[in-house]
């Protein structure tokens, strides 16, 4: 059973200091009890500016958006 909707509230420092959140395997959501809306709400409650990427390797949903975000980051550019 997946868990984690409450993790942003249990570990707020982790979510305040992070650059992004990547939620993977979203293609499994119809088969699980994980509440992705509650998870998003809890993340935004702790850090409203934190980008959230929802990815599925199976369908590739969200992969290009996350890859572009990585490419656009200053730290990823060669010096």
Residue pairs with C-beta under 8 A, 6 or more apart in sequence:
1 32
1 33
2 32
2 33
2 34
3 34
4 34
4 39
5 34
5 35
5 36
5 38
5 39
5 42
6 42
7 14
7 15
7 39
7 42
8 14
8 15
8 39
8 42
8 43
8 45
8 46
8 47
9 42
9 45
9 46
12 46
15 21
15 43
15 46
15 47
15 50
16 46
16 47
18 47
18 50
19 50
19 51
19 73
20 50
20 51
20 52
20 53
20 66
20 69
21 43
21 50
21 51
21 52
21 53
22 53
22 55
22 66
23 36
23 39
23 52
23 53
23 54
23 55
24 55
24 56
24 57
25 55
25 56
25 57
26 36
26 54
26 55
26 56
26 61
26 62
27 56
27 58
27 59
27 61
29 36
36 54
40 52
43 50
43 52
44 50
51 69
53 62
53 65
53 66
53 69
54 61
54 62
55 61
55 62
55 63
55 66
56 62
56 63
57 63
70 76
